[in-house]
């Protein structure tokens, strides 16, 4: 007898419920941890352990047999997408003797975890569509992205550094560089049609406004980079407003 599947498609009732439950919990946790502990390596370790647990579950779930015997993780599930890659950066941050000195990394992690995690939540990976509410991997997927969003908010609220306009510019540059690198990575694994790291090969799902292939790959990539700029700008909006006010005040004082 075939088991009944309940696919979690975009904006279906299960999808909306996952977001409605997990996003507020993740946000509240970030506010609580930032207020209670400030910026602490112990909290970074907590986020890292949760991320590693999710990655281990993903490995065990998606392992596949290879000709001649043995098992491997398909290249499309390597931690090279934006959110899984944050686990690697959390690992580096947790092992750093002086994590506050990792300014370049922090300026990049904060917006990418917050905005990237949100995109992952609202546009569930096509992989989720092949599973349903009976699969642990579906719950892992949404929990993981909520955790990533929470970590990003924590990195801002705990103020490991005083974020500046320079950090904003560097974040934009690094995210653009990441998109270029993703084209190379997908080329390396081009022998496997399933690979779509950073969604640089094709749209994550069919029918998503702006993020679709209706007008060709080039327009799709431009749209994706444009959305990235907007989301990073929104993350740095408090910094931009603060800098603009300081600039206006400086100009007025000179008069």
C-alpha angles and dihedrals in degrees: 000000000000115000117239115252126208106200116211101222125178113291092356115143094264090049093051091046092051090052095042092053104035103039096059091043092051092047094048091048091052092050092047095047093046093049096042101041107012114208106345134166088219090063090047087054090052091054090044094052092048090049093048091049089054092048092050090051089050091051092050092045099048101037110129135194119254128210111274094028135290134084135262140178110249111245092240088068097051113122093257099109116097099262100041088046088060088068089062091050091047087054091053091046093049092051094047114110090213107024091175087067090062091087095148091052094045093049088055100039098052098060096033094051093045099042098029092049090050091052089049090052097047096040104041114206117264087243089070090060091066092055133048146195090302092066123083089212091068091058091043091054095055095038090051094052092045088051091050091051090049090051092051093050089047091053089056100041095044089055101217084173136010099258113225142181088265089059089049092054092045091050090054091048094049094048090051089049089050091055091052091048090050090060089055092046092052089049091055091054094037092124089073112066092200094067113107105153113184085359088273094138100051141338116296092234137006120259099020111147112252092352097080138099097240093115097033138271097289094056090044091054092046090051091049092050090046091053089048092054091049094049094046089048090052090051090052095040094110089052092047093049092047092050092047091052091049091050093049091048091050091051092048092049090056092056 
